[in-house]
Amino acid sequence: MSNQIPVLYTEQKTKKVKLWLDGYLVPRATLNSARLISAGKHEIDVVFYSSIDDLKPGREFETDRYLISIEESNNDNQPCPRPSFAVNDPTMRNKPKSA
């Protein structure tokens, strides 16, 4: 998929503390709409906007089911780097330390 815009989305629109999920918006050439795609590459909703300029980082959209927040674009198309260490990670307790 080309022209993907990274977003975070949640179904928990009314909760104080929300669980956000990774996804993408893929703008359509017509109808001033974009498809909301989950990280698992499934189309889950459609967002309508008035202008392509509305799809800027920091902008939020609300559909009947989801709250969607547009994130800063990662120009090199690489995933965000993971830390090389974990603090208080219970999965690392019994693993040997690497040199």
C-alpha positions as CSV (number, residue, x, y, z in Angstrom):
1,M,0.0,0.0,0.0
2,S,1.4,3.4,-0.9
3,N,0.6,6.7,0.7
4,Q,0.0,5.3,4.1
5,I,-0.5,7.8,7.0
6,P,0.3,6.3,10.4
7,V,-2.4,6.6,13.0
8,L,-3.4,5.5,16.4
9,Y,-7.0,4.4,16.9
10,T,-9.3,3.2,19.7
11,E,-12.8,1.9,20.2
12,Q,-12.8,3.3,23.7
13,K,-14.1,6.8,22.9
14,T,-15.7,7.6,26.3
15,K,-13.1,6.1,28.7
16,K,-10.6,8.2,30.5
17,V,-7.7,5.9,29.9
18,K,-7.8,4.5,26.3
19,L,-6.1,1.5,24.8
20,W,-4.6,2.8,21.5
21,L,-3.8,0.6,18.5
22,D,-1.5,1.1,15.6
23,G,-3.0,1.5,12.1
24,Y,-2.9,3.5,8.8
25,L,-5.1,5.8,6.9
26,V,-5.0,5.2,3.1
27,P,-6.6,8.2,1.2
28,R,-8.9,7.4,-1.7
29,A,-8.6,9.3,-4.9
30,T,-12.3,10.1,-4.8
31,L,-15.1,10.8,-2.3
32,N,-12.7,12.7,0.1
33,S,-12.4,9.6,2.2
34,A,-9.6,7.4,3.6
35,R,-9.7,3.7,4.7
36,L,-8.6,2.9,8.2
37,I,-6.3,-0.1,8.1
38,S,-5.3,-2.1,11.2
39,A,-1.7,-3.1,11.8
40,G,-2.8,-6.6,10.7
41,K,-3.7,-5.1,7.2
42,H,-7.5,-5.4,7.7
43,E,-9.8,-2.5,6.5
44,I,-11.8,-1.7,9.6
45,D,-13.5,1.7,8.8
46,V,-13.8,4.7,6.5
47,V,-13.0,8.3,7.5
48,F,-14.4,11.3,5.6
49,Y,-12.7,14.6,5.4
50,S,-13.2,17.9,3.6
51,S,-9.7,18.4,2.2
52,I,-6.6,16.3,1.9
53,D,-4.9,19.0,4.0
54,D,-7.0,17.7,7.0
55,L,-4.8,14.6,7.1
56,K,-2.0,16.3,9.1
57,P,-0.2,15.0,12.3
58,G,-2.1,15.9,15.5
59,R,-5.5,15.9,13.8
60,E,-8.2,13.7,15.3
61,F,-11.2,12.1,13.6
62,E,-14.2,10.4,15.1
63,T,-16.3,7.8,13.3
64,D,-19.3,5.9,14.7
65,R,-17.0,3.3,16.2
66,Y,-13.4,4.7,16.4
67,L,-11.4,7.7,17.6
68,I,-8.5,8.2,15.3
69,S,-5.4,10.3,15.9
70,I,-2.9,11.0,13.0
71,E,0.7,10.5,14.0
72,E,3.9,12.0,12.7
73,S,5.0,10.4,9.5
74,N,8.0,8.2,9.5
75,N,9.8,9.2,6.3
76,D,12.2,6.2,6.0
77,N,9.3,3.7,6.3
78,Q,11.1,1.9,9.1
79,P,9.4,0.8,12.3
80,C,10.1,2.8,15.4
81,P,13.3,1.6,17.0
82,R,12.8,-0.7,20.0
83,P,15.0,0.0,23.1
84,S,18.0,-2.3,23.5
85,F,17.1,-2.9,27.2
86,A,13.9,-3.4,29.2
87,V,13.3,-1.9,32.6
88,N,11.2,-4.1,35.0
89,D,10.3,-6.5,32.2
90,P,9.2,-9.8,33.8
91,T,10.0,-11.7,30.6
92,M,13.7,-10.9,31.0
93,R,14.1,-12.4,34.5
94,N,15.5,-15.8,33.5
95,K,17.3,-14.9,30.4
96,P,21.1,-14.7,30.4
97,K,22.7,-11.3,29.9
98,S,24.3,-10.7,26.6
99,A,27.9,-9.5,26.5
